[in-house]
Each structure stands twice: as C-alpha cells, then as structure tokens.
Amino acid sequence: MCKQVREMGFLKLQGCSALIYFCLLFSVYEAGHVTIKRSIDPSASYPLITDDRLPKDVIPQSYDIHLEPKIEENAFSGIIKMNLTWKSDSKKISIHAHFNLDINDKKIVLRKINTNNSDSQLSENISVVRGSRFPKKTIYIIYLKEAIKEGSECILEIPFEGSIWESGEGLFKGSYSNWTYLATYLRPNNARRLFPCFDEPGFKVPFTVSITRPSHLFTIFNTPLNRTINHSTLKDYVIDYFETTPPMSAFTFGFVTANLKKLQNEIKLDEDTSIQTEPVLSLWGFEDNANQFKEIHQKVIIVHKAIQRYFNVSLPLSKIDVVVIPELQVVRPVDNWGLLLFKESDLTQNRYYDIAQELIYQWIGSWVTPEWWTDAHLNKALASFLAADIVFKIDGGIEFNGKYPMTTLYSIYYEFSKRYPHSRITAMKQETISYKLELVIRMLNFTLGKDSFQRGLRTFIEEHQYKTFVGNDLWSALTKQATMHGTLNSQYHVDDIVDSWFAIHRLPVVTVRRDYEKRTAAVQQKLYLRERPHDVPEQEKMLWWIPIVLNRQDALNFSNCTPYVWMERSREMTIDNMPPSDQFIIVNQEEIGPFPVNYDERNWQMLSKFLQTETGRTLVPTYTRSKLLHDAWNLAYAGDLSFATALNMTLFMKFERNHIVWNPVFTFIDQIGRHIDMPEVHKRFEEYVLILLTPLYEDLGAETEGEDNWKTDLRSLTKRFLCGAGYRPCIEEAKNAYSVWQHLPDPNLENPVPNHYICPIFKWGSMEEFQFGIERVLQFPKSRKQNERTYLLKTLAGCPTQPEKIIRLLEQSTLEENSNFTENDQFLIYSSLTATSSGHYTLLKFLSGNWTTIREKLINNTNLWDHLIGSATGFFLTQKGYNMVHQLYEEHAGEFGSAQHIIEKSLRNIKEEVLWSEENLPVIETWLNNFLSKNSSNSS
C-alpha cells in the first residue's frame, strides 16, 4: 500500500551546514537533520574496476587452503590446493595473485586426477615449466610442458607468502587497547592479496580452510570450527580446521583472529516454521567490552528474522557471527559470508538500518552475487532500499526521523540538476548514481505493487542461489511477476523502464498544464535543470519512462500508487477525464518517482488555498505537502515557475507544524536570501522570515527533557534563522551571553557563548563587540581547540552586513603586518565574505581602493591572489555588480596575472545571474511588499 511511503523515513545523505544541507552529499549536516552519518562508500568505485577477466579454459571446483599468519613479523605464509577442471585444451593456467604475494614457481605442483575410477585418485604429475606475472596486472600465469585435455581434472598446489597490511585491505592488523587483532577485507578484488585464486565473483566454489593462531587468541571464520590441534613446530600455536563452506566467491572469504569473547545469550532462530532451519546468530567482542552489546545482539536477531520473513528463505549457513571491533580500520562494515565485522561506533548508535543493510548482503551479495562489479551499484541500491523497508516493518522507522526519501532525493535533485554534475569527484558520481537507482527501485516497489515486487524478488533469489546475476535477471523476474499480477501492462518490461533512468545520469521534470474547458491535461517531460544557462547538449534526446500517478481533489486516495498512465519515453501526451475546473490535481504524490512536477498557475493556486485549510492539511499527507513546497521553490529557482506562485505556496506554513514539511524551508530561505542582491529587498525578505518563523518558534516552546529529536532539531534551526533575521529576543539573549564573555578576567581561556549566538552578535552587535571578536582570534591560545578559532573567524567574516565591520577585519588581516593572521586565515575570510551581498560588495570595494598595496603583497602568491579575485568578483547577481566588476577589469587591464581567466569567467557568470535577478527580483519584491502590507511583524 502506498501509505507505507508516508511511514518510511530515513536520512542517508548529509549536507555541509544548517543552511545548505545538500552542498556536499557526504559530509555532516550539523544542524541536526542527520540520522545516518555517511562517508563515501568504497563500493561506489566498484563499477570503475577495469581488471581483465580470466579466461574460462580452466575453472576451479574447490579450494583447500592453509594460512599461517606471523603476527609479530607482519607476514603470513600458506598453501592452496585448487581442484581444477579443463573446459578446453590448454597449456597454461591463469589465476589472480597480487604483486605482493610471493610465489616460487619451482614449488608449484600439478597433479592429474584419475577420474576413471570411483575414488578419483591422484595419478601423474604434470610438469610445470615456469610461472610468471602478466605485465602490470595481478594475473599469474603457470605454463605447462604439455597441454591438458578438455574434461581433465587436476589438483594445483601453490605455496605462497605475503605481508600483513596495516590499512584495511587484504589481511590487515589493527590494535585496540593492549590487544592486537587480525582481520580480512577482500572486497572487491583483494582475495588475491591473501592467496592465489580465481578472484572474480562468478567463480563460486567450496573452501576447506585451516588457520594457525596463537593459542591465547580466537579465530572466527565463515563457517563453524570443526577441530583444533596443537601446531607441530610452533610453541603456543594451534591450528583450527573449519567446516567446508558452501560454494562462494573469493571476496566473501573472511576471518578474524583476536582476543574475542562471545555473548552468552546465543539464540537459535526457529520460531517461523514456514522457513527452513535458520542459522545461529552470535555476537562477539573483545573481552573487556563484550557485555556492552546485548541490546545490539537482540537487534541483530530481530533484523535477521524480518529479512528472512521478507525473502521467505533461509541462508544455507549454520551460523552468522557478528564481531564488534572498537577501532576497525575500514570505512564500512566487512560483510563476509557468515561473518560480519563492525566498527564499534557503527553499532553503538543502535540503528536497525546499519545492521539490516549488512545482513541483506548475506542474501543478495554473497549467496546471490553480481556477475561483475559493474552491477555492484545495483546490489548496493537494492540492499539500501530493502534495509529501509525492513526498518519500517520493525518499528515504523523511528530512527529515521521521517525523512525518507526527501533528504536523499533533495540531494539527488540538486546534483543532477547542475549543468555539469559530478564534475570533480568520480566516486561521488558512482555514489549518487547508486542512490538514484535506489529511488527507482523504490518507485518500482510502489508502482508495480508491493506484493508483486516482493514475490518477484523471492523468485529472483530462488533462481540465482549460489549463482551470479546481471541487472536484467532482476528486472525480468519483476516483469514476470507484475505482468502475472496485472500491475504492469504485458507489453511493458521493467528493464526498459529502469534503463531510461540509469542510462541518463540526470532527472526529468514533468509539467502538467490543464485545459479546464476540455477537462484534459497536457503532460510534458524534459530535462530538469536548476543552473543557468539551460544549455546542456542533446537534452532534447533525454526521455524517461515516467509513471503518472495522479490524485484529484474530487477523489483523493493517497494509498493508490497505480500509475494513471506511463509516459513511454515520449516527450508529451494528453490525458483525459480531469476533474472540474474548480478542483486541483496532484501528480507523483509522496515522491513515488524521483522527479519534480510543475502545474499551470491555476492548479498551483488551488493547491495553495487548499493547504491553508485544516481539511487540506489533514487530507494531503506529509510527504506530499513537503513535495509541493519543495517543487514550487526549486522550479521557481530554475526559472520554470513564478516566484510569486512559489511564495504563495509558503502561506500554509503559518499553520504547519510537521518537521518533515519544514525541513526544506530553511534551505530555501538561505538560497533565496543569498540571491537577493539588493539591500532594500533583502531587508523585506528578513521581515517575511520573521513573520514565517516566529509562530513556529513560539509554539515549539522551551526544550523539555526527553523530547523527540525532531523537535529539538526544528527548534534549533528555527532559532538560528530567526536570529539571523533579527529576532529581538534572540539578539538580547546573544548580547547577554556575549557580555559575560567580555567581562571574564581572561577571555582568551574559554568562550562561554553558545555557537548559535555568535553570528547574531557580529551581524547585529556594535563595533566594540565585533572588535572584541577579532582580538579573541588574534590572541587565541594554542592550547585550545583550533576549530573554535576557525568558527569564530568564519562568523566574523560571514555574518556582518555593515561595511565598516568588514573593512576593519580586512584591514587587520590583509593590509596590516599581523603575523597572527595566517594565509589560511585569509583564504577563510575571503571565502566567508561571499556568503552575503554585503560581504562580496565590500570586498570588491576594498580590493579596488587598495589595489596597488594588495597586488604587491599577493601577486607572487598565485593561490591566494586567485582566490581573492574569485571571491571579490564571482558572486554578484545584478547589473550593478556586473558594472563594478567590469570597471575593475578595465581599470586594471593586464594587471591580473594568473587571475585573468578568473575575472573573465566571473563576468560571464554574472551576465547569466543578471538575467535571473532582472526576471525574479521585481516579482519577489512586489510579492513581499504585498505580503508585508497585510502582515505586521511584532517579532523583530
């Protein structure tokens, strides 16, 4: 049911500040919007792996491996016996072996298996001529004296030696307290660092493994321990022999050796009699912290049950061990088959989501595996979506704070609407593509029907157990199931739908314009672009399969996610049977698909009026209210909608108290505030902000013990923006707190002022208070945390609107010989001044008025000089600003040196921004004047 969309809420992508939460997809959103902290996942780069594939003339049937780590020597040795089958005649064997894995080809032994009798006895030795590495590749080729015939079986025996790494790849060593541990991380192709093998996902074979360890430590492997014997030559060492694994890819191999202790409350999951015997789940930790994780153990069990219930099939494992290591040296958890390694900090936040995602990889990733790393993004996207879905099945997604898919989607909207998305960070490109695919999978879950989607996924797993898959395998299973259920036209194929979204690394915008007399609607799709100019090449060729899920005011039903019609990669279509002319429609409710929707002016007006009624806010669900608001503002920003219409959509916010709907508002306030490059209009905009936010802040009241996180976060954001707009109670509180600091005997020892009061003081306070802040920066003790000084300097530059304050800071940091202002400080000051129109206007005037002195100081420091010119000229939005920059350009022609191209680029960009300002600022000004004439703010 589509109502589940409303219940699903989690936040995975985090922006870089309270003001612009999507400006960097994978940094920390400090304002409290974050519920899941993410860094760039290393798996994002898996599709970029260009490793040559091994030939298929010889393939493995099984591995028998002995490993002997020498912990103190940071080295290991071992021997592998590969059972190989020849698929065609060949005189060589190609395997993977890392450059750092030492192999003595003189010790390689190849024995043929006599398959003519039932015992399959080893017979003759096959002569090995030599072994050598393929140039510049981790491929090792064994050359034979004579060709082995097709159908032959042999045992290849290779001794090897290698190094234990300190970084989290291959076999690596880490430490915690006084303990040392060994662990493996073999994704995506690092098994070859540990032993020679066929290191590709498609080679799935059983492993029979033995591992040497110090007798006082414990080793956990993919499978349970079979037996342990004393080492024949090494004192105080033993050898563990483990049960043979099911067929698995080499990258899912894993073990950990450490001073581990297992929790005693081991539980066997056998409650659901409709599912086969389930594995035993155990939680392990170091001896001194193992008992802290009982609650986590229970969560692991709950999540596993939920996943197993969803897939309706048990893993072919007798156990799953979850090991918690305090300082595990990996970015993401290690998901070996039957053995998961978590960093302690990843689990102590007690989130179901992290556990769910890693456990899902046991089914889809280890048991059912992508055929190659080009499909790793699909595996990740599917696991991420299912993990979220599982969390909502468990407890309604409390930990996600009601933000899925909004924050993920907003970040994707922002990135893919650029003229040149992902222009700098390749890993970010792969990450955002994976997130977009996750949203497409979510779209399929609702448009195909939840039951059809789940049954199709179950069939997919059943058909690919112990096998690999490509994307088409999944899409075919979903197509077959949805067609059978009647939720997808028999002429459609899910592969066609997905391909349109994946082949184009962009997003569409859908525009619906109604003919109110004919009761029809023209539906159009085009490339969604926010950045100007909208000149992306070949955009007319970019078309998507888009589900038009439609709600109408005379028959509102937000639980129905069935598409009214699919746009079959067509530019435009007409739909009939629209409601009467006095009733609105809503397309793409609850963000079912990852695309914004625009309407004709009349439909927007009806939506705005409806949401200003209690009935409207009750009938239109939370995510849809948030979507309508978000779409309106972003479409206006892109030039596709009047700002008067977008601002009208905020009128219902004076009654709105749901934090999910409010979340995007703060970003919009910040964005539009930065784009109002006219002081008189900006002042009116701040009055609007006060009127908009004051009732919300007053209703939220004082913080109470044990209140929900969303309420604390919303109050903090509201107060921050009110303070920035000049909310009198906030300014008075800030001044009182700042006065305490000013009167301390030694104000350099500490800063007692809460961070959210610093900016209002520097913006609204006196010159004396501002100078006090500069002195604290200049006299900042080295013994204190330097990030406190950085924050103070950033607010000194970024918050004031009075030119005299900014000039004071620039004089002391740029003109005066003051060693306490470093070059890094200057970089930070110039960057921070671009945050406000007052900042970059004053910076340009300061540069122009002191050109000779500043140029002499900085011209040989090209990095700082270029940064100054870019900061002083690159952020103007009006014709006035263009004229000022152009005047500087002409007056000092030939004097810009390395920054010549920077100011020329600034002039080009400002021309585009001038078009935006000339088109939108008069509209915004007129709307604000009209709004303020009807509403008086008593809060400022």
N, C-alpha and C positions, 0 to 999 in steps of 0.2 A: 504494500500500500504506500501511496505517495506521502502519507502523513509521516512516514518514517524519515523523510527528508528533513522534516521540521525537528525531529528528535535528534538528528545526528549533528554533532558539533565538536570539532576539534581544530586545533590550530597548529600548523606544522611549519609554516614559513614565518619568519620574523623580520620585521623591518628595522631600520637603524636608529630610530628615535621615536619619541612620543608623537612627533609631528609628521614624519613621513615613514610609515611603517613598512612600505614596500621598496624603499630606495636601495636596499641591498637585501636580496632574497634570503640570505643565510646568516645574517648577523642577529644580534639580540634586540628585541623590541622592549626597551627599558620601561615603557610606560605601563606595563602590566598586561598587555594584550596577549602575552605569550603563555601558552600552556605546555608546549612541547619545544624544547630547545634543540635546534638542528644545526649541524655544520654540513658542509658539502659532503655527501656520501661518496666514498671512493668508488662504489659501484656505478656512479654516474659516468665514469670514464670507461666502463667496460666495453660499450659499443665501439670505442675507438681502437680496441686491440686489433692489430693487423698481423698477428703472429701467423706464420704459414702453417697450414694444416699438414698433418702427417698423411702419407699415402696409406691406402687401405689394403695393400697386398698382404700385410701381416697384421693381425689384430690379437689383443690379449683375451684370455679366457679367465685368468685368475692371477692374483699376486700372493706370494708368501714372503713376508718382509720381517727382518730382524733389525732393530735400531738400538744403538748403544751410545747414548749421549754421555759426553765427558764434560760435566757442568763447569768444573773449575778451569778447564782448558778451553772453554768456549768452542768446543768441537764435537763432532759426532762421527761415528762410523756405522756401517750397516751392510747388509747383503739382501738382495732381492732376487727371488726366483719367479720368473714370469712364465706362465703357461700360455704358449702362443700357437695360433693356427694360421696356416698359409691359405689365403684366398686366391692367390695366383703365384706362378713360379717366380722366385726372386732369389738373388744372390746377396741381398743386403737387408738389414733390419734398421728402420728409422724409429728412434724414440726421442723423448724430451729429456734433457739434462742441462741444468743451469751451468753457466760458466764457472761458478764457484763450487760445483760438485766435482770432486776429483774421481776420475775413473781410470784405472790401469787396465788398458786393453789386453795386456798379457794374462790377466787373471779372469777374463771373461770366458765362460764355459757355456757351450750349447750342446744339449743332448736331445736326440730324437726320441720320441715316444713311440713305442711299438704298439700300434692300435689293432694289430691282428688278433690279439687275444684279449680276454675279458679283464685281465689285470692291468692293461696299459703300462707294461714295464718299460723302463728306460733302456734304450739299446745303444746304438753307436754315438760317439762324439762327433760333432760336426766341426771342422777346422775353421777357426776364426783367423782371418788374415790380419785385420787391423781394425781399430776404431778411431774415428776422427770426428771433429765437430764441423757442422755446416757453418761456413763463414758468416759471422755477425748474427747468428741465430742460435737459440738454445736447443738445437737439434743435434743429436749424436747419432752417427751412422756406423753400424757394425757391418763390415764387409766380410763375406764368407768365401771359402775356397771354391765351393760348388753351389749351384742353385738348388734350393729346396722346392720340391714339387707342391703344386696345389693340393690341398687337403691334408698336408702333413701337420703333425703336432710336435712341438719341441718345448723343452724347458731351457730358458735363458737365465743364466746365473751371473749376476754382476755385483761384485763388492764395490763399495763406494765410501768416500769420506767427504765431510763438509764442515762448514762453520755454523756455529750458533750465533744468530744475529741479535743485536740489541734493539733494532727497530722492529715494529710489529709485522713481520712478514717471514714466510718460511717457518723454520724453527727458531724461536727467539727466547731470550732470557729477560726476566724482569725481577724486581725486588719489591718487597713490602715489609716494613719494619726491619727485622733482622732475618727475614726469610727470603730465599731465592726460589723462583719458580721457572719452569719451562712450559712453553705453550706453542701451539702452531696456529698460523693463519695462512691458508693456502689459496684463498680466493685472489684473483680469478684464475691465475695460471702459475702458482708458486709451489705446487706439489713437486715440480721438477727441481726446486731448491733443496728438497728433503730426500728424494730418491729418484732414480731414473724410472720413467713410466711413460704411458701414453696420456699426456696431460691435456686432454680435451674432454668436454662434458659428455660427448657421445660414447666414450669408451667406459662402459659400466661393467665392473667385474667384482667378484667377491675378494676381500682382503683377509688373509690369515696373518696375524701380526703378533710379534713378541717384542717387548721393550725392556731394556735394562734400566734400573733405577737404584739410587741409594736406599738401603733398607729402612731408613727412618722417614722416607717420604712416601707418597702415594701417587700412583698413576691411574688416570681415568682415560679410557679410550672410547671409540664409537660404540663398542659392544661390551658386554659384561666380561669380567675376569673369569678365566677358566681355571688356571692353576698358577702357582708361583714356586720357583725353585731357587736355591742359592746359586750364585754365579760361581763358575768353576775356577776362575782365576782372580777375580776382583773381590777383595775382602770387604765385607759390609755392603755388598751389592747383591741384588736379586734380579731375576728375570721373570716378568709377568707374561703369561700366554693368554691371549684373549680369544673369545669365540669368533668364528668366522663371520664377517659382515654379510649382509645382503649385497647384491650387485649395486655398486655405487661409483660415481665419478671420483677421480682422484682429488679434486678440490674439496670434497666433503670429508676427506680423511682428517682426523684430528686427535690430539691427546694433550693432556696437561699433567705435569709432574710437580707436586708441591706438598707442603705440609697441610693437607686438607682434612677437614672433618665433615662428616655427613650428619645432617639433622636427623634426629631420631624418629620424627613423626612421618615416616615413609608411608605413603598411601597408594594402594593399587586402585586404579580407576576401572571399576567393574560394575557400576550402577546401571548403565544403559545396556540391557540385554539384547537390544536390536543390533548392537555393534559387536564385532568380534573382540577377542581378548585384547586388552589395551596395555600399553607399556607402563611400567612403574616409573614415576617421576620422583627424582631425588634432588635435593638442593645441597650444595657443598660450599664451604667457605674455609678460610684459614681458622686455625684452632682458636684464636683469640677473638673472633668476631662471628663465628658461625651461628650462634644462637640469636643473633640480632635479626635474622631473616625469616622467622617463622611466618610472619604475615605475607612476605613475598612468596614463600612456598605455597601457601594457600591460594594466592592469586595465580600462580603458575598452573595449579591443578584446575582451578575454575576456568581459566582461559583455554587450557587444553581440552577440557570437556566441551566447551562451547564450539571450538573449531571442529572437533571430531563429530559433534552433532550436526554441524553445518555441512561437512563433506560426506557424512554418513559412511565413513570407512576408517578403520584403524590403520595406523602405521605398522609396517612389518618389522617392528622393533620390540624387543623385550624390555627396554629401559630407555629413558631420556634423563641425562644428568645435566643439571644447571649449576654451573660453577661461578661463584661471585669472587672476583679478584679486585681488591681495592684500587690498585693503580695499573690496571691492564693497559698495555701500550698500543691500543688500537683505537681508531676513530669510532667504529661501530662494533656492535657485538659480533662474536665469532659463532657462526651457525654451522658447525659440523653436524653430520647426520647422527643424531642420538647424543650429541654433546654440545651444549651451548655455553659460551663463556661471556659473562657480562662484566663490565666495569661496575664497581660498587655504586658509583654516583648515578649510573643509568637506572638502577633498580630501587635505590632508596627514596626516589620520588614517588614510589608506589603507584605507578601508572600501569593500567592494564594494556595500553596501546603498545608500549615497547615490547612487552612480553608476547603479545599477540602476533606482532609482525614477525618476530624471530621464530615463533613456533609454526606459523603458517609456512615459512620456508622449509620446514621439515617435510611438508606435503608437496608444495609447489616450489621447487628449487633443488631439493635433494632427491626425493622419490620420483617426482616428475620434473625433469630438468630442461632448461632451454638448450636447444641444439647447439647454439653458439652464442657468444657474448653480445652479438647484435640484438638478441632478444632479451637481454638482461633487463632492459628498461621496462619491458612488458611484465616480466616476472616481478620486478620491484613495484610497478604501478598496481598490479593485481593484488599483491600481498598488502600494500598500503591501504587500498580500498577495503579489502576484506578485514584487515585489522581494525579499521574504524567501525565497520559494520558489526564485528564481534563485540567491540566495547559497548556499543549501544544495546546489544542484546543482553549484555551482562547487567548494566546498571543505568542505562539511558544516557551514557556518555557524560557523566557528571564532571569527569576530569578535563573534558574538552571545552567546557565553559560556553557551549552553544555557538561555536564559531565556524564549524564546518558546513559548507565548503567555502565560506565567504572569504576568509583571510587568504587561504591558498589561491582562490580564484582571483581576488583583487591583485595579488602579486603577479599572477599569470597575465591578467588583463594589462597590467602596467608594462610588463616586459615585452609581450608580443605586440603591443600597440606602438612600439618605437619604430622609427624608420629603419633602424639597423639593430634589431635585437641581438643580444649576446655578442656584441661586437668585440668584447675583450676576454671573456673567461669561458673557455671551451667546456670545462666541467660544469659550469653554471648552465650552459646551453643544454647539456645532456640531462641535468637535474630538472630543469623546467619542462623539458620535453616529457620526461617521465611523469611529472606532476600533471601535465596536461592530459596525458594518456590515462592517468588515474581518474581524472574528471570525466573523460569519455567513457571509461568503464562504468563509472557511477551513473552516467546518462543511460547507458545500456541497461543497467540493473532496473531502472525505473521505467524506461520506455518499452523494453521487452517484457517487463513484468518480473517481479522479484522471484516468483516461483519458477518461471521459465529459466531465468538466469541461474538460479541455484541448481536446478536439475541439469541444465546444460553443463555446468561446471563439474558436477558429480560424474557425469558421463565422460567428460574430458579426462578427469583423473583416473577413472576406471580403465580407459583405453590406453593410457600412457604410463601405467605403473612400470617402474624400472626402465623407462624409455625417455627419450628426449622429444621436445616439441618445437615447432615454429609457430608464429602467430596465427597462421591460417588454421592450424589444428584447433585452437581455442575458438576462433571465430566460426568455424564450421560446426563445432559442437553446439554453440549458442544459436546459430541459424537453424539447425535441425530441430532443436527443442522449441524455439519460439514459433517456428512455422507449424510444428505439430500442435502447439497450444493456441494457434491462431492470433498471436500477438505481433506477428510480423508477416507482411504480405509475402506470399510464396514466391513472388518474382524478385524479392529483395534478398541481399546477402549481407551479413554483418561485416564481412571483410571489405565490401565496397564502402560501407558507412565509415568504418574505422580508418581505412586508407585515406579517405578525404581529409581526415583530421590529422593523421600522422604525416602524410606526405607534404603538407603545407605547415611550416613552422610559424604559423600565425593563428589569428582567430577572426571569425566573422562578426559583423553586426547585422542584425535583422531589423528592417524598418517596415512597419505596418501602417499603411495610410488607407483610411476607410472612406468609402463613398456612402454617405449617410442616407442618400435618397435610394440608391440601388440595394443598400444593405449588403454590400460586398466589401472586400478589403484586398488591396494590392500589397503583396508581401515581397520584399526585395532583400537580397543579401549582397554584402560587399565586404571588402577587407576593412577591419577595424583599425583605425589609426588615430592616435591622440596627438602625436608630434607633427608639427608642420615643418615643411610643406608636405602635402599628401601625394608624394611623387614616387612611390615605390614602383619599380619596374614590373611590368606584366601583372599588375594587380587585377586587371580585368579577367585574367585566366584563373584566378583563385576562387574556387567554388567548393562548397561543402555539402554533405548530406546533413540536413538540419531537421530535427523533429519539431514541428509546430504544435506544441501542447498549449491549448487555448482554454481560457476561462472567461466567461461572460457574466456580466452583473446580474442578468435575469436567471442564471442557473449556476451560481458559484459552487464549485466542487473541487477543492484543492487536494482531495485524495485520489483523483483520477489522473494518472500520468500517461494515459494512452494518447499518442500523437493524433491531433485532428487530421494532419496530413504530414508527409515527409517532403521536404524540398530535395529533390533528387539531383543535386548538383546543378540546379537551374538558377539562373540569375533572378527571375521574377515569376510569380504565379498569382492567380486570383482565387480567393476563397469566398464562398457564398454563405448565405444564412447567418449573417451578422445580426446582433441584437438591434433593437430600436435605437434611434438616434440620440436618445437621452440616457443611454446606458453604455458603460465602458467595457473594454475587453482587456485581458492581461495575457500576454504570451510568455512562455518559459517561466512559469511560476516556480518559486523556490530554487531558482538557479539549477533546474534539471539539466540543462545543457550549458556548456561554458561559452556563452555569448551574450552580449548586451542586446537590449531591444529598444527601439525608438518607435514613437507613435506620432500621429498627427496632433496638432495643437489642441484640438477639441477633446480628444481622448485623454491627453495629459491633464487638461483642466478638470474633467470629470473625475479622474483618479485623485487629484489634489483635494477636491471638495469632499469626496467620499472618505478619504483618510482623515479629514478634520472632524469627522463624526465618530462617536463612540462605537456605533454599529460597524462602521467601516474598519476601524482598527481592531475590532473583535473578529470580523469575518475574514479579513485579509491576514494570512499568517505572518509570523515574524520575519522569516527569511524573504518573503515576497515584499513586505514593506521595505526591508533593507535594500533589496534589489532595485526596487523602483527608485528609491532615493539615489543609490549609487549610480545606476544607469543614467538618470537625468543629469547629474552633475558631470559625469565623465563625457557624456555626449555633448553637453554644452562646452566643456573644455576643448573637445575635439572640433568644435565648430558645426556640429550636426543638429544642435538644438539651441533655442534662445535661452540666454541666462535668466531671463525673466521667468520662463517656464521652470527652469531648474530651481530657482529660488522659491517659486511658489510651492514646489514640492517639499520645501522645508517647513511650511506653515503648520503642518500637523505635528511637528516635533515639540511644540509647546505643550502638547498633551502626552507625548510619547515618553515612556519610562523604561522601555526594554533596552538593555545594554547592547544587544546584538544590533538593533536598528541604529543606536547611537554610535557604534564603533567607527563607521566610515566618516561620520560627520566631522570629526576632529581633523582628519586628513584633508577633507575638502576645505575646511576653514583655513588651514595652513596653506594649502596650494593656492587658493584664490587670493588669500591675503598677500601672498608673495607676488601675485601677478597684478595687483592693483598698484601700479607705479605712479599714482597721483595722490599726494598727501591729503587733500581735502576729501577725496573719495574713500581713502583708507580709514580716515577718522570716522566716517559714517559707517563703514563696514565694521569697525570695532564696536560702535554703538549697537549695531544689529547683533553682533556676537553676544554682547551683554544681555540683550533682551532675550535672545535664544537660550542662553545657558543658565541665567540666574534662577529661573523657576526650578530647573532640574537640580541645581546645586542645593537649593533650599529644601527641596523635597527629600533629597538624599540624607540630609541631616548630619549630625556628628557620627563619627565612627564608633561602632559598638563592638564589644568583644564577641568573637565567634561569628561575625557576619560573613556572608558569602564573598568569595574573592572578586566576583564580578562587580559587586557594589563598591568595594574598596578601590578597584581599578577605575571604575567610572567616576567616582568622586575625585580621585587624584587627577585624572585627565581634565575633568570639568574645571577644577580649581586652577590648574595650570593655564588653561586657555582664558579663564576669567581674569586671572592675574595679568596675563599678557595684554588683555583688552582694557585694563584699568579699573577693575572691580575694587571699589573703595575699601570694603572690609579686608580684602586680601592685601592691599597696599599698606594699610595700617598695621596689620599683623607682621608684614615683612619689615616695616620700619622699626617696629618694636624689637623684633628679633635681631635686626642688624645693629640697633643701638646697644644691645647687650655686648655684641662683639666689639664695637668701637670703644667701649669703656672697660674692657678687660685690661688688667695690668700689663700683660704681654699678649697682644692679639695675634702674634705670629705662632704661638704654640698650638692653637686649635681654632677651628671655625665652627661655632655652635649654631650657625644659621642653616636651617634645612635647605636643601638644594632648590626646591621649588620657589623659595623666596628670593634667591639671588638675582634672577633675571628681572623681576619686577622692580627691585631696588635700583638696578643700573638703568632701567628704562624710565622709571617714574620718579626716582630719587633726585637728590641735589647733587651739585658738582662736588661738594665736600664728601658725600658718601661714595661718589664714583672714584675720586682720588684715593680715598681710603682703600678701595679695592685694588687700585693699581699698586699702591705701596705694599699690600699684602703679597702680591705676585712678586714684586722686586725683592722683598725680604723673606721669601718663602724658605723655611728651613729644609735642608737636605734630609733631615731625619723623618720628615713627614712623607706620606704617600704622594708621589708626584702627580698622580691622576687628579688629585684635589686641586693642585695648581693649574693643571690643564683645563679643568672645568671652569675655574674662576676666570682664567684668561679668555676662554671661549665666550663666556657670557659678557665679559667686559666689552668684547668686540661685537658680538652678535645681537645684543639686546637694546642698546641705546638708540634713540631716534633723534636726539639733539646733536647737531653737527659739532657743537663746542666740546662735547664729551669725546666724540670720535677723534676729533683733531688732537685733543690732549693725549689720547692714547697713541696716535700715530706719531706725534712729535717725540714722545719719550721712547718709543720703540724703534723708530726709523731714522730720525734726524739726530737725536742726542746720542753721544757716545756712552751708551749704558751697557756694560758687559752682562748685566743680569737679564737682558732680553736677548735670547739666542736666535739663531737663524730659524730653528724650528718654531720658535715663538712667532716670528714674523710670518712664516707660512700659515700658521694657525690664525693669526689676526686677519690677514688678507682674505683667507677663505671664509672666516666667520662674518666679515663685513658684507659679504654677498648675500646674507640671509635677509636683509631688509633694503628697501629702496634708499632709505636714509644712509645706510652703510655704504653702498656702492656709489651713490651720488657724491658723498663726502670724500670717499677715497679717490675718485677721479679728480675732484677739485683740488684735493691735497697734492696729488701727483702733478697736476698741471701747474699749480702755484709753486711747487718746489722741484720742478723738472730737472734743472741742472744739478742740484745737490744730490738728489736721489739717483739720477743716472750715473753720476760719478761713483757713488757708493756701490751700486749694484750691477753695473753693466758687465763686469767680468764674472759675476756670479750668475750665469745664464739661467740656472734653475729658478732661483729666487726672482730674478728680473722677469722671466717669462711668466711666472706665477703672479707677480704683481700686475703686469699688463693685462693678463687674462682676467684677474679679479676686478680690476678697475674699469674694464671696458666690456666685459662679456655678459652682463646681466641686466642691461637696460631693455625696456619693453615699449617705450614710447618714442614719438618723433623728437621730442625734446632731448631724450637721452641719445638718440642717434646723432643729432646735431652736435651735442657735446663731444661725443667720441670722434666724430668726423673732424671737428675743429682741432682736437688734439692730434689727429692723424696728419692733418695738413700743416699745422704749425711746426711739427717736429718730423717732417718727412725726411727719411734717410737716417734717423737717429734711433730707430727701434732695435736695430741689430737682430739678435736671434728671435725677438718677439714680433718681427714684421708680419709674419704669417698669422700670428695670434690676433693682432688688432684687425687685420683684414678679414679674418674669419668672424670676429665679433661684429663687424659692420654688416656682413652678410646675414648673420643670425638675427641681428636687431631688426633688420628690414622685415623679416618674417614675423617677429614679435609685434612690430608696429601694426601690421595688418590685424593681428589678434586684438590688440588694445583698441584700435580705432573701431573695430567691429563690436567689441564686447563692453568696454568700459562705459560708454554712454548708456548702454542698456542697464548695466549694473547700477550706475549712478541714479538713473531715473527710478529704478525699482526701489533702491534704498531710500531715496527721498520720499517716495510714496509710502513705503513701509513705516518710516520713522515719523511721518506726519500723522499716522494712525496709532502709533505705539510710542509711548514715552517711557524712557528708561530711568527708573529711580535708583538703579543699582550702581551707576558709575560715579 
